Every structure is written in structure tokens, then in C-alpha cells.
Amino acid sequence: MSDIDALLQAARAGDESAIERLLALYRPVLWRYVRPRVKSVQDGEDILQETLVRVARALSRLPAETPFEPWLMRIAANCLRTFYQRVASTDIPLSTFASEEEGECIPSFLQQESPESSLIEQVGAEQMAQQLRTIVSRVCTETEQWVILLHAQNETLETIAQMLHLNPSTVRTHLMRGRAKVLAYIVQYQPELVGGSERIWEAVEQLEVRGKPSEQLTPAERYALAHPGRNQLLLRRACLKIARYIQW
């Protein structure tokens, strides 16, 4: 048995001295993981401390067959995610899906509109934020959630790429996929958030009148929009195309 294995075994058994030594040993490892993923040293220290506390509390319940380091890093990742969810609690409805790239179909209320004209004003910022957080966690992959939460803090694609050790094009793909999933979920399950089905089809009409030929719905996308649940990929494509014309 290695020294680390012996230390871990003692820590699992509740040896306070072993727990302190184990946490001190892995503190630099956790710091190297946390620090690049937050803006400030203070935020990083807060998240690191929360991670260490959670690890210390949970060690006695860790099954002997569970690999320690992957378990440790999952706790750190969960603490980071909780931090960004808390910080982004009122930003997700506004900035998560915002984009300045020409041609992307982004709902107006997701582009930092003035309070009097946004959906946030109608339903309340915190209520809407909670609804969006719930939808994001329900339909998006873990990486898509990370990208959405970081994008909600106005991080650039390049910065997010550095933080998540991805390339910018991959980050953009995750952002677009996550955005499409959220919009499709709203259209399929909570159309009242955008004014109901009638408002959605008004957006389709606006797209037909004002959209470029390349932006028009294909027959298959129109069918998917009319019959949500039949083909999620086509539904997501349709939702992205009509999003800019929905009166959010």
C-alpha cells in the first residue's frame, strides 16, 4: 500500500490528522483546476475552500472502491457550477444566448433589452432566471451548461475556451447547441413564455416576409415546429430560425 493509499484509508476512517494532511496534499491540485476557471483569486479561494469542506465532510462515506482523484475533481466541478449558477442567477435570461454575430437568430429579450420592453419586466427577473436555469439543467449537457453559465458572465468564446481547455469553435458549437435545445424546449413545453403558439406562428410569418432565402424554414422544419416531439433536431433548427421574430 502506498503512502497516499494509507493516508486515504485513515482519512476515510475519520482520522482528523489524516484528513488535514490529505487535503493539504491535494490543495495545489485543486487550485490548478479551479483558478483558471474563475475571474478573481478571491473567487477561486472561496470555491477551493468550499470544495475542501465538502470533501472533508464526505470522505467517511466514500466507498473504498471509488477512485479518489476523479471523485475529488467532481466535487470541485460541482462547486464551480454552483458558484456560476449563483452569480448568473439574474443574467441567464439576458446574456446567456446573446450574440453579436450577424445572421444569428437571437430572441430580443436575450440581447440586454431595456427593462420596459423585455420579458424580464413582465414575469420578474428572478422567476425567469429560475425557469431558464431549470430548462438549461434539464436539456443541456454538462459542457453546454458550463459554456452557458460562463457566457452569462459576458465571457468571450476565446476566454471560455481557455478556461475549459477547448478551442473557440468547439465552444461556439456547444453554445449554439445549448441555445437551440433551450429554445426548442420552450416552444415545445412552455410556449406561454413567448406568448403562446399563436405568437410562434406569427414569428414564422415574419420570417417568411423578412428573412433571407437561406433562412427560411424547410418543409421538414415547418412540420417539426407544428408537431413538436417528432424530430428534435429539426425542431431546434426551426426555433433558431424564428427566434429573432418572436416578440419576447
RATA-V534207 format. One record per helix or strand of 3 or more residues. SS is the DSSP state (alpha for helix, beta for strand). FROM is the first residue (numbers start at 1). LEN is the number of residues. Records with the same first field share a line. If there is no record, write none. Layout:
SS = FROM-LEN + FROM-LEN
//
This chain:
alpha = 3-10 + 16-22 + 41-21 + 68-20 + 92-4 + 108-3 + 115-3 + 119-5 + 125-15 + 142-10 + 157-8 + 168-22 + 191-4 + 197-14 + 213-3 + 219-8 + 232-14
//
